[in-house]
Amino acid sequence: MDNAAALLPSRPLVGAPANPAEKAQPWLARAQAAQGHFPVMLPEVVAALQPRPGGRYLDATFGGGGYSTAILDAATQGAQGADVHAIDRDPGAISRGQVLAKQREEAGFPGQLHLHQGSFSAMKELAGAYGPFDGIVLDLGVSSFQIDQAERGFSFRQDGPLDMRMGETGPTASDIVNTASEERLADILYHYGEEKRSRRVARALVEARSTAPITTTARLADIIRSAVPRERAGFDPATRSFQGLRIAVNDELGELERALQDAPTMLAPGGRLVVVSFHSLEDRLVKKAFAALSGRVARTNRHAPPQAVQNQGEAPFKPAHSKPVLPSNDETTLNPRSRSARLRCLERRSSTVQGKKGERS
């Protein structure tokens, strides 16, 4: 049985439990067994989206397909299912999704999975015509598939070409490391990697590349480790610098800012936008955008309560939770990569969208 087939249930699921998160659990087990991939906070994502038969959903970061398959599963009730549109810029992710979509169709399972290749920042161009959506989910950062493939060049734990691109175009991490000025390298590592010793690392990189180009993850990691002392057991000194380079290569924060502008406009009345972030840079952008959309001013003092924006009437959106949802202890034990995850959910008020569901603008 191939990996995609293992994501299919043994038979169509009938009926929906009261708690939608309960229906995500079988998908989590199947995905892990089939591909060694852990969809982060899967039960919490499904519970936040509240999938239902006849609904339309957008998985803007398809990856391994864990969220998409769980949404389809949770929305299945008898012969009825949901439509899920999924986006990913990685051709490998699209190929996995196409196999899964075909097998679901051939097996006669309710619901449809539609794949779109591109960046999630282009979600309006790629999938806007199929909305409005009852739910949109964004799982930020790099996928487990990409980390675990040495040839993608994301991980300092295994040697591979210094690439780090989530798609097929644009400059690689090697291009940046070998051509950027020392000042620019330091800025990338400081602002995107939050590396306090960014200037020291940048200086070491420039010195090393004068001898020979830096083209592998192993050499890059060794150079960084020689410049940054180990702070604590279990934390590799190369972690922050690798994050900073990856964010720069893929313009991750710019992608997120553009997505946060378009995604709310693509929601149906009562629709929800769910974002799972993995570091403070991402979470700050999500928190700020959600605060503005829900008519609340982000706090400058963490002890002061949020302030409502005055004289603007009822905001078109509202937060679904008072604070971010964190992964369970069981999940962080099973999947240490989930420890830094934060889930935020925003709901579009039913009274603020003009037109009926199904109408296109």
Secondary structure, DSSP 4 states (H G I P E B T S, - for coil): --HHHHTS-SS---S--SSGGGGHHHHHHHHHHHHS---TTHHHHHHHH---TT-EEEES--TTSHHHHHHHHHT-BTTB--EEEEEES-HHHHHHHHHHHHHHHHHT-SSEEEEEES-GGGHHHHHGGG--EEEEEEE-S--HHHHH-GGG---SSS--BS---SSSSS--HHHHHHHS-HHHHHHHHHHTT--TTHHHHHHHHHHHHTTS---BHHHHHHHHHHHS---STT--TTHHHHHHHHHHHHTHHHHHHHHHHHGGGGEEEEEEEEEEE-SHHHHHHHHHHHHHHTTEEPPSSTTSPPEEPTTS-S-SEEESSSS-B---HHHHHH-GGGTT-EEEEEEE-TTS--S-TT---
